[in-house]
Structures are given as C-alpha cells and as structure tokens.
Amino acid sequence: MLTDEQRLAVESIDVSVLVAAGAGSGKTHVLVERFLEILSRQEHVSVTDIIAVTYTRKAANEMRSRLKVRMEELVAATSGYPQEKWRRCLSELDAARIGTIHSLCETILKTFPEEAAVDPEFSVLDELEAAQLLAESLEEAIYQASTCDAESQNLLANFPVETIKDAVRSMVKSPIKFAEAAAKLGQMSNDDLSKNFLDMVDGLKSRIVADVLNDRRWHKLINGLKSAAFADETNRLEQMRRQAIALSDQFMGAAKHDANAAFGCLREITNVSGKGTIGGNSPEAKTCALR
C-alpha cells in the first residue's frame, strides 16, 4: 500500500523527484515501486537500462531483494504478455545496475579506461585496506616533515602528532571542502584568521554546551550527586561533591545565554579534586559509589 504522497512520487516518472523522509518511513519501498512503474509504463526500457544508486551495499542488496519479491508477485498475478514481460525482468534482475556510487563509478571507469586514463585492471580499496594505507602514508609524511623545512618542524613541535593526523584524515575524507577552505584562508589577513579561529572555538563551545545540556546522562549524574550527601561535612568526598554541584548549578544557569561561561563551568568541574585521604573504604564512600 502507498500513501497519496508516496503514490505521487512513484507515478511521476516523467519528472525528477526528491523523496526526503526519516528512517523507516518507506523510502526504499517507494524506490522499488518507482522502479517497477518505469518498467511497466515504458515498453522500451529493460531492467539493465535503469541505474539505482544507494549509499551502502546493504541498501543495494535490500532493494534488489525487494524487487525480486515484487516481480515474482507480478509474474504470479498476471498472464499473457504482461506475465512474460515480468518473467523477463526477473531473469535480468541479477544484472541490474543497483549498487553504491563507488560501484557505479568503477563500472564507468572500467568501461572507458582509456578516456579516463586509468588502468582497466584497477580495484577499489576496501575500508580496511584504505585505513591501513592512510596510516602508513601518514607515518611516512610525518617522518619526512620532521627532517624537512623549519616550518614543518615548527608545526610538529607545537601540535600533538595525533592532532595533526586527525586533521589530515579529515582533509583526505573531504578533499573538496579542504581545497575550498585552503583557498579561502589564503586570502585572509592575520587578523581575519584570528577572528575566524575564535569564531570556530566559540561555535565548538556552544555545541559542547548544548550536547551536555541535552544529555540525559548528565542530568542523571548531577541528580545522583545531589542525593548522595555525606554526614561528615569535612569529608573530602563531600567537599568535592558540593563543589561539583555548585559548578553544575552555575553551568545550568549560564548554558542558555552564555556558552563561554557555561563551558568554563564544565572545565572547572573536570578539575574538581580533593587533597589528602578521602576515606574511600568508609560506609559512606561505598554508599556514594553504589548510587
């Protein structure tokens, strides 16, 4: 069964259609029915003439499986020429171009290797091979940078190696965004760069504060602290508990109107500590741990 909106998307095969919906709302079902609608209404089109591109192999396999089931149903429900047509479509389904964007590009490149200037025997790296190759390349690049010019050595001296690796991985995953950012940065003055950096930091602080504010684990933790008081007010754990609660209250008060202040409270909470022995084996400490 199709809703009115789904039916419109299925039957409008003469125009481009964008289907935007959440998980489990029936997008794959709509795609399958649209696939069948094209075959049903356009006599000259065969299964292998249609290209269906998915994000993952799992989605491609699911779509192929659903098409097989629906075609089998159509073969059983029809007779004569329509039945022969669906039987032919079913036999062609294994050759249907249903797959990821990577598999589609691979097919095109191997069909026209000379035009693309690539080796026709190339293979696509799987995720494990790609990750290993990137790791090896990063190690080699960092080693070369350490023996290179002063600017590269200065970069390595001022930033943790893992931070640099993470930045490079992001560049590799989003080369177009990196190229655009590099071109933009090249046109900026030092003052503009500083302002842009500070804006980015402020944005990051705001996101962190919002994430904490919306995290149920945070609220559960604070409620647990508030209900786990020690009878002895001089107990080191009690002093730390009160300090953490006071800072959490300040955080909650600042979170909605001052992200910088709220972020500062979070930093202070991570630095809450006590000096000396805190009696971790006392009955109260054990009770606090259980809570």
Backbone hydrogen bonds in HBPLUS format (Angstrom, degrees):
<---DONOR---> <-ACCEPTOR-->    atom                        ^
c    i                          cat <-CA-CA->   ^        H-A-AA   ^      H-
h    n   atom  resd res      DA  || num        DHA   H-A  angle D-A-AA Bond
n    s   type  num  typ     dist DA aas  dist angle  dist       angle   num
A0007-ARG N   A0003-THR O   2.81 MM   4  6.00 160.4  1.85 153.2 158.9     1
A0008-LEU N   A0004-ASP O   3.04 MM   4  6.23 150.7  2.12 141.8 149.3     2
A0009-ALA N   A0005-GLU O   3.12 MM   4  6.44 154.5  2.19 145.4 151.5     3
A0010-VAL N   A0006-GLN O   2.92 MM   4  6.20 149.1  2.02 148.6 157.9     4
A0011-GLU N   A0007-ARG O   2.90 MM   4  6.01 164.3  1.92 154.0 157.3     5
A0012-SER N   A0008-LEU O   3.11 MM   4  5.94 134.7  2.32 141.5 150.0     6
A0025-SER N   A0022-GLY O   3.36 MM   3  5.78 143.7  2.50 136.6 132.3     7
A0030-VAL N   A0026-GLY O   3.03 MM   4  6.28 153.2  2.10 147.1 153.7     8
A0031-LEU N   A0027-LYS O   2.96 MM   4  6.29 157.7  2.01 151.2 157.3     9
A0032-VAL N   A0028-THR O   2.91 MM   4  6.14 159.9  1.95 152.4 157.4    10
A0033-GLU N   A0029-HIS O   3.03 MM   4  6.25 164.8  2.06 148.5 152.5    11
A0034-ARG N   A0030-VAL O   2.85 MM   4  6.03 149.9  1.94 147.5 156.4    12
A0035-PHE N   A0031-LEU O   2.92 MM   4  6.07 153.4  1.99 145.1 152.3    13
A0036-LEU N   A0032-VAL O   3.03 MM   4  6.36 157.7  2.08 148.7 154.2    14
A0037-GLU N   A0033-GLU O   2.85 MM   4  6.00 145.8  1.96 139.5 149.7    15
A0038-ILE N   A0034-ARG O   3.00 MM   4  6.24 154.5  2.07 148.8 153.7    16
A0039-LEU N   A0035-PHE O   3.28 MM   4  6.61 159.5  2.32 143.9 148.9    17
A0040-SER N   A0036-LEU O   2.87 MM   4  6.05 149.3  1.96 145.7 154.8    18
A0041-ARG N   A0037-GLU O   2.98 MM   4  6.10 158.7  2.02 151.4 155.2    19
A0042-GLN N   A0038-ILE O   2.98 MM   4  5.74 144.4  2.11 146.2 153.6    20
A0045-VAL N   A0042-GLN O   3.09 MM   3  5.64 161.2  2.12 117.7 123.6    21
A0049-ASP N   A0046-SER O   3.01 MM   3  5.31 158.0  2.06 109.8 116.9    22
A0050-ILE N   A0047-VAL O   3.31 MM   3  5.81 164.4  2.33 113.1 117.6    23
A0052-ALA N   A0097-ARG O   2.89 MM  45  6.22 172.3  1.90 163.4 166.1    24
A0099-GLY N   A0052-ALA O   3.08 MM  47  6.58 156.3  2.13 166.2 172.2    25
A0054-THR N   A0099-GLY O   2.82 MM  45  5.74 156.1  1.88 135.1 142.0    26
A0060-ALA N   A0056-THR O   3.13 MM   4  6.45 153.2  2.21 142.5 149.9    27
A0061-ASN N   A0057-ARG O   2.87 MM   4  6.13 161.4  1.90 154.9 159.1    28
A0062-GLU N   A0058-LYS O   2.95 MM   4  6.16 153.0  2.02 145.9 153.8    29
A0063-MET N   A0059-ALA O   2.96 MM   4  6.15 157.6  2.02 146.4 152.0    30
A0064-ARG N   A0060-ALA O   2.99 MM   4  6.22 160.3  2.03 149.3 154.6    31
A0065-SER N   A0061-ASN O   2.95 MM   4  6.12 156.1  2.01 144.0 150.7    32
A0066-ARG N   A0062-GLU O   2.95 MM   4  6.19 158.6  2.00 150.0 155.5    33
A0067-LEU N   A0063-MET O   2.95 MM   4  6.15 155.8  2.01 147.9 154.6    34
A0068-LYS N   A0064-ARG O   3.02 MM   4  6.24 151.9  2.10 144.1 151.6    35
A0069-VAL N   A0065-SER O   3.10 MM   4  6.41 159.1  2.14 148.4 153.1    36
A0070-ARG N   A0066-ARG O   2.98 MM   4  6.21 166.2  2.00 152.1 155.6    37
A0071-MET N   A0067-LEU O   2.87 MM   4  6.00 158.4  1.92 150.1 156.0    38
A0072-GLU N   A0068-LYS O   2.99 MM   4  6.15 155.3  2.05 147.1 153.7    39
A0073-GLU N   A0069-VAL O   3.04 MM   4  6.32 149.4  2.13 143.8 152.3    40
A0074-LEU N   A0070-ARG O   2.96 MM   4  6.26 150.3  2.05 144.2 152.3    41
A0075-VAL N   A0071-MET O   2.88 MM   4  6.13 151.2  1.96 148.2 155.8    42
A0076-ALA N   A0072-GLU O   3.09 MM   4  6.28 156.7  2.15 143.1 148.9    43
A0077-ALA N   A0073-GLU O   2.94 MM   4  6.09 135.3  2.15 139.1 151.7    44
A0084-GLU N   A0080-GLY O   3.09 MM   4  6.42 155.6  2.15 150.5 157.7    45
A0085-LYS N   A0081-TYR O   2.87 MM   4  6.14 156.6  1.92 157.4 164.4    46
A0086-TRP N   A0082-PRO O   3.00 MM   4  6.28 164.4  2.02 151.8 154.5    47
A0087-ARG N   A0083-GLN O   2.91 MM   4  6.07 148.2  2.01 143.8 153.5    48
A0088-ARG N   A0084-GLU O   2.91 MM   4  6.12 149.2  2.01 143.9 151.7    49
A0089-CYS N   A0085-LYS O   2.89 MM   4  6.22 156.6  1.95 149.1 156.1    50
A0090-LEU N   A0086-TRP O   2.92 MM   4  6.04 152.6  1.99 140.7 147.9    51
A0091-SER N   A0087-ARG O   3.10 MM   4  6.36 148.0  2.21 138.8 146.7    52
A0092-GLU N   A0088-ARG O   3.10 MM   4  6.37 132.4  2.34 140.9 153.5    53
A0092-GLU N   A0089-CYS O   3.12 MM   3  5.09 133.1  2.35  94.5 107.5    54
A0093-LEU N   A0090-LEU O   3.30 MM   3  5.20 155.0  2.37  98.2 105.6    55
A0095-ALA N   A0092-GLU O   2.95 MM   3  5.55 143.7  2.09 116.0 126.3    56
A0096-ALA N   A0093-LEU O   2.98 MM   3  4.98 161.8  2.01 106.7 112.3    57
A0098-ILE N   A0096-ALA O   3.00 MM   2  5.68 129.1  2.26 105.7  90.8    58
A0104-LEU N   A0100-THR O   3.07 MM   4  6.40 154.7  2.14 148.9 156.2    59
A0105-CYS N   A0101-ILE O   2.96 MM   4  6.14 165.1  1.99 148.4 152.2    60
A0106-GLU N   A0102-HIS O   2.90 MM   4  6.08 154.2  1.97 145.9 153.8    61
A0107-THR N   A0103-SER O   3.02 MM   4  6.20 155.2  2.08 142.8 148.4    62
A0108-ILE N   A0104-LEU O   3.06 MM   4  6.37 161.1  2.09 152.0 156.7    63
A0109-LEU N   A0105-CYS O   2.92 MM   4  6.09 167.7  1.93 154.5 157.8    64
A0110-LYS N   A0106-GLU O   2.97 MM   4  6.09 155.8  2.03 147.5 154.1    65
A0111-THR N   A0107-THR O   2.99 MM   4  6.09 132.4  2.22 138.4 150.8    66
A0111-THR N   A0108-ILE O   3.21 MM   3  5.10 130.5  2.47  91.9 105.2    67
A0112-PHE N   A0108-ILE O   3.01 MM   4  6.25 144.7  2.14 145.6 154.7    68
A0116-ALA N   A0112-PHE O   3.12 MM   4  6.27 149.0  2.22 146.0 155.1    69
A0117-ALA N   A0113-PRO O   2.80 MM   4  5.75 111.2  2.27 134.9 151.1    70
A0118-VAL N   A0113-PRO O   3.04 MM   5  5.20 162.0  2.07 142.2 147.9    71
A0117-ALA N   A0114-GLU O   3.14 MM   3  4.92 147.0  2.26  94.2 104.2    72
A0122-PHE N   A0119-ASP O   3.06 MM   3  5.55 154.9  2.12 126.5 125.3    73
A0130-ALA N   A0126-ASP O   2.92 MM   4  6.09 164.1  1.95 160.0 165.2    74
A0131-ALA N   A0127-GLU O   2.97 MM   4  6.09 157.7  2.02 145.3 150.9    75
A0132-GLN N   A0128-LEU O   3.02 MM   4  6.22 158.3  2.07 148.2 154.1    76
A0133-LEU N   A0129-GLU O   2.91 MM   4  6.08 162.3  1.95 151.4 156.3    77
A0134-LEU N   A0130-ALA O   2.95 MM   4  6.09 158.6  2.00 146.5 152.5    78
A0135-ALA N   A0131-ALA O   2.98 MM   4  6.14 157.3  2.03 144.0 150.2    79
A0136-GLU N   A0132-GLN O   3.01 MM   4  6.24 162.6  2.04 150.8 154.9    80
A0137-SER N   A0133-LEU O   2.92 MM   4  6.08 157.2  1.97 146.8 153.7    81
A0138-LEU N   A0134-LEU O   2.88 MM   4  6.04 153.2  1.95 149.2 156.2    82
A0139-GLU N   A0135-ALA O   3.10 MM   4  6.34 161.1  2.13 148.6 152.9    83
A0140-GLU N   A0136-GLU O   3.10 MM   4  6.33 161.0  2.14 147.0 152.0    84
A0141-ALA N   A0137-SER O   2.89 MM   4  6.05 158.6  1.93 147.6 153.9    85
A0142-ILE N   A0138-LEU O   2.91 MM   4  6.07 162.5  1.94 153.4 157.5    86
A0143-TYR N   A0139-GLU O   3.02 MM   4  6.18 155.8  2.08 143.9 150.9    87
A0144-GLN N   A0140-GLU O   2.99 MM   4  6.22 160.5  2.03 148.6 153.7    88
A0145-ALA N   A0141-ALA O   2.88 MM   4  6.09 152.9  1.95 145.1 153.2    89
A0146-SER N   A0142-ILE O   2.97 MM   4  6.17 145.6  2.09 144.3 152.6    90
A0147-THR N   A0144-GLN O   3.17 MM   3  5.39 146.3  2.29 102.0 111.6    91
A0148-CYS N   A0145-ALA O   3.16 MM   3  4.83 164.8  2.18 101.8 104.8    92
A0153-GLN N   A0149-ASP O   3.17 MM   4  6.47 161.6  2.20 150.9 156.5    93
A0154-ASN N   A0150-ALA O   2.82 MM   4  5.97 147.9  1.92 145.6 154.6    94
A0155-LEU N   A0151-GLU O   3.07 MM   4  6.34 148.4  2.18 142.0 149.7    95
A0156-LEU N   A0152-SER O   3.13 MM   4  6.46 159.8  2.17 149.6 153.8    96
A0157-ALA N   A0153-GLN O   2.95 MM   4  6.13 139.4  2.12 139.1 150.8    97
A0158-ASN N   A0154-ASN O   3.08 MM   4  6.20 136.0  2.28 142.9 152.4    98
A0159-PHE N   A0155-LEU O   3.16 MM   4  6.18 130.7  2.42 147.4 157.4    99
A0163-THR N   A0160-PRO O   3.05 MM   3  5.28 126.0  2.35 102.3 116.1   100
A0164-ILE N   A0160-PRO O   3.19 MM   4  6.60 155.6  2.25 152.8 159.3   101
A0165-LYS N   A0161-VAL O   2.94 MM   4  6.24 156.6  1.99 149.6 156.6   102
A0166-ASP N   A0162-GLU O   2.93 MM   4  6.12 157.2  1.98 143.9 149.6   103
A0167-ALA N   A0163-THR O   3.05 MM   4  6.29 154.0  2.12 144.1 150.9   104
A0168-VAL N   A0164-ILE O   2.98 MM   4  6.27 157.2  2.03 150.3 156.2   105
A0169-ARG N   A0165-LYS O   2.89 MM   4  6.14 158.3  1.94 151.8 157.9   106
A0170-SER N   A0166-ASP O   3.05 MM   4  6.29 154.7  2.12 145.0 151.2   107
A0171-MET N   A0167-ALA O   3.06 MM   4  6.36 149.6  2.16 142.7 151.1   108
A0172-VAL N   A0168-VAL O   2.92 MM   4  6.22 156.2  1.98 152.9 159.0   109
A0173-LYS N   A0169-ARG O   3.00 MM   4  6.23 154.1  2.07 147.9 154.6   110
A0174-SER N   A0170-SER O   3.01 MM   4  6.15 140.1  2.18 141.3 151.5   111
A0178-PHE N   A0174-SER O   2.98 MM   4  6.21 156.8  2.03 153.3 160.8   112
A0179-ALA N   A0175-PRO O   2.92 MM   4  6.10 158.5  1.96 145.6 150.8   113
A0180-GLU N   A0176-ILE O   2.97 MM   4  6.24 159.3  2.02 151.0 156.5   114
A0181-ALA N   A0177-LYS O   2.87 MM   4  6.07 157.6  1.92 147.7 154.2   115
A0182-ALA N   A0178-PHE O   2.80 MM   4  5.98 160.8  1.84 153.5 158.9   116
A0183-ALA N   A0179-ALA O   3.00 MM   4  6.16 156.6  2.05 144.2 150.1   117
A0184-LYS N   A0180-GLU O   3.01 MM   4  6.20 153.1  2.08 142.9 150.5   118
A0185-LEU N   A0181-ALA O   2.81 MM   4  6.02 161.3  1.85 153.9 158.9   119
A0186-GLY N   A0182-ALA O   3.03 MM   4  6.12 148.8  2.13 141.7 149.6   120
A0187-GLN N   A0184-LYS O   3.17 MM   3  5.49 150.0  2.27 105.2 113.7   121
A0188-MET N   A0185-LEU O   3.09 MM   3  5.22 163.9  2.12 108.9 113.9   122
A0193-LEU N   A0189-SER O   2.86 MM   4  6.13 156.1  1.91 151.2 158.3   123
A0194-SER N   A0190-ASN O   2.92 MM   4  6.15 157.7  1.97 146.0 151.8   124
A0195-LYS N   A0191-ASP O   2.96 MM   4  6.19 163.9  1.99 149.9 154.0   125
A0196-ASN N   A0192-ASP O   2.84 MM   4  6.00 160.9  1.88 149.8 155.4   126
A0197-PHE N   A0193-LEU O   2.88 MM   4  6.06 155.3  1.94 147.5 154.3   127
A0198-LEU N   A0194-SER O   2.95 MM   4  6.20 163.2  1.98 151.6 155.9   128
A0199-ASP N   A0195-LYS O   2.90 MM   4  6.12 153.5  1.97 148.3 155.9   129
A0200-MET N   A0196-ASN O   2.99 MM   4  6.21 151.0  2.08 142.1 149.9   130
A0201-VAL N   A0197-PHE O   2.93 MM   4  6.27 156.0  1.99 150.3 157.0   131
A0202-ASP N   A0198-LEU O   2.91 MM   4  6.15 161.5  1.94 148.9 153.7   132
A0203-GLY N   A0199-ASP O   2.90 MM   4  6.12 154.3  1.96 144.5 151.9   133
A0204-LEU N   A0200-MET O   2.89 MM   4  6.15 152.5  1.97 147.3 154.9   134
A0205-LYS N   A0201-VAL O   2.90 MM   4  6.18 159.3  1.94 152.6 158.1   135
A0206-SER N   A0202-ASP O   2.98 MM   4  6.21 158.3  2.03 147.0 152.8   136
A0207-ARG N   A0203-GLY O   3.05 MM   4  6.32 153.6  2.12 144.7 151.3   137
A0208-ILE N   A0204-LEU O   2.98 MM   4  6.24 159.8  2.02 152.1 157.5   138
A0209-VAL N   A0205-LYS O   2.93 MM   4  6.15 166.2  1.95 155.2 158.7   139
A0210-ALA N   A0206-SER O   2.95 MM   4  6.11 160.1  1.99 145.8 151.6   140
A0211-ASP N   A0207-ARG O   2.86 MM   4  6.04 156.2  1.92 147.6 154.3   141
A0212-VAL N   A0208-ILE O   2.98 MM   4  6.23 163.4  2.01 153.5 157.2   142
A0213-LEU N   A0209-VAL O   2.90 MM   4  6.06 162.2  1.94 149.7 155.4   143
A0214-ASN N   A0210-ALA O   3.03 MM   4  6.18 141.4  2.19 143.4 152.3   144
A0215-ASP N   A0212-VAL O   3.12 MM   3  5.08 162.0  2.16 104.7 110.1   145
A0218-TRP N   A0215-ASP O   3.11 MM   3  5.53 132.4  2.34 107.1 118.1   146
A0220-LYS N   A0216-ARG O   2.94 MM   4  6.14 153.5  2.01 147.5 155.6   147
A0221-LEU N   A0217-ARG O   2.90 MM   4  6.03 152.9  1.98 142.9 150.0   148
A0222-ILE N   A0218-TRP O   2.99 MM   4  6.29 164.2  2.02 155.7 158.9   149
A0223-ASN N   A0219-HIS O   2.97 MM   4  6.08 163.1  2.00 145.2 150.4   150
A0224-GLY N   A0220-LYS O   2.94 MM   4  6.07 147.6  2.05 140.0 149.2   151
A0225-LEU N   A0221-LEU O   2.96 MM   4  6.29 151.1  2.05 147.2 154.8   152
A0226-LYS N   A0222-ILE O   2.97 MM   4  6.24 158.7  2.02 152.2 157.7   153
A0227-SER N   A0223-ASN O   3.17 MM   4  6.34 133.5  2.40 137.9 148.7   154
A0228-ALA N   A0225-LEU O   3.20 MM   3  5.24 165.5  2.23 106.4 110.4   155
A0235-ASN N   A0232-ASP O   3.14 MM   3  5.50 162.6  2.17 111.0 116.3   156
A0238-GLU N   A0235-ASN O   3.02 MM   3  5.17 118.3  2.41  98.9 114.3   157
A0239-GLN N   A0235-ASN O   2.99 MM   4  6.37 154.5  2.06 154.0 161.5   158
A0240-MET N   A0236-ARG O   2.99 MM   4  6.26 157.9  2.04 149.3 155.1   159
A0241-ARG N   A0237-LEU O   2.80 MM   4  5.99 153.3  1.87 144.2 152.4   160
A0242-ARG N   A0238-GLU O   2.95 MM   4  6.17 163.9  1.98 151.6 154.5   161
A0243-GLN N   A0239-GLN O   3.05 MM   4  6.21 155.6  2.12 142.5 149.7   162
A0244-ALA N   A0240-MET O   2.91 MM   4  6.11 160.6  1.95 151.3 156.1   163
A0245-ILE N   A0241-ARG O   2.96 MM   4  6.19 156.5  2.02 148.9 155.5   164
A0246-ALA N   A0242-ARG O   2.91 MM   4  6.09 161.7  1.95 148.6 153.5   165
A0247-LEU N   A0243-GLN O   3.02 MM   4  6.24 160.3  2.06 148.1 153.2   166
A0248-SER N   A0244-ALA O   2.88 MM   4  6.07 149.2  1.97 142.6 151.8   167
A0249-ASP N   A0245-ILE O   2.89 MM   4  6.16 150.9  1.97 149.7 157.0   168
A0250-GLN N   A0246-ALA O   3.05 MM   4  6.34 153.5  2.12 143.0 150.4   169
A0251-PHE N   A0247-LEU O   2.83 MM   4  6.09 152.0  1.91 144.4 152.8   170
A0252-MET N   A0248-SER O   2.93 MM   4  6.18 161.7  1.96 148.1 151.8   171
A0253-GLY N   A0249-ASP O   2.99 MM   4  6.19 150.6  2.08 143.5 151.6   172
A0254-ALA N   A0250-GLN O   3.00 MM   4  6.20 141.6  2.15 145.1 154.7   173
A0254-ALA N   A0251-PHE O   3.15 MM   3  5.24 126.6  2.45  96.5 110.0   174
A0255-ALA N   A0251-PHE O   2.82 MM   4  5.70 138.3  2.00 153.0 163.9   175
A0257-HIS N   A0254-ALA O   3.15 MM   3  5.70 149.5  2.24 115.9 124.5   176
A0258-ASP N   A0254-ALA O   2.75 MM   4  5.18 155.1  1.82 168.5 164.1   177
A0262-ALA N   A0258-ASP O   3.01 MM   4  6.24 163.2  2.03 154.2 159.6   178
A0263-PHE N   A0259-ALA O   2.80 MM   4  5.92 156.4  1.85 147.0 153.6   179
A0264-GLY N   A0260-ASN O   2.97 MM   4  6.19 149.1  2.07 140.8 149.3   180
A0265-CYS N   A0261-ALA O   3.04 MM   4  6.41 146.4  2.16 144.7 153.3   181
A0266-LEU N   A0262-ALA O   3.13 MM   4  6.52 151.9  2.21 146.2 153.3   182
A0267-ARG N   A0263-PHE O   3.02 MM   4  6.38 155.5  2.08 149.8 156.1   183
A0268-GLU N   A0264-GLY O   2.99 MM   4  6.26 155.5  2.05 146.4 153.1   184
A0269-ILE N   A0265-CYS O   2.90 MM   4  6.17 149.4  2.00 147.1 155.7   185
A0270-THR N   A0266-LEU O   3.13 MM   4  6.46 153.4  2.21 147.7 153.5   186
A0271-ASN N   A0268-GLU O   3.02 MM   3  5.08 140.7  2.17  97.9 109.9   187
A0272-VAL N   A0269-ILE O   3.16 MM   3  5.27 166.8  2.17 107.8 111.6   188
A0282-SER N   A0279-GLY O   3.10 MM   3  5.57 167.8  2.11 120.6 122.8   189
A0286-LYS N   A0282-SER O   2.98 MM   4  6.30 158.9  2.03 157.3 163.4   190
A0287-THR N   A0283-PRO O   2.93 MM   4  6.14 152.4  2.01 144.3 152.1   191
A0288-CYS N   A0284-GLU O   2.85 MM   4  6.13 156.7  1.91 148.5 154.9   192
A0289-ALA N   A0285-ALA O   2.91 MM   4  6.17 154.2  1.98 146.0 152.9   193
A0290-LEU N   A0286-LYS O   2.94 MM   4  6.19 153.0  2.02 146.4 153.4   194
A0291-ARG N   A0287-THR O   3.05 MM   4  6.31 152.8  2.12 148.3 155.1   195
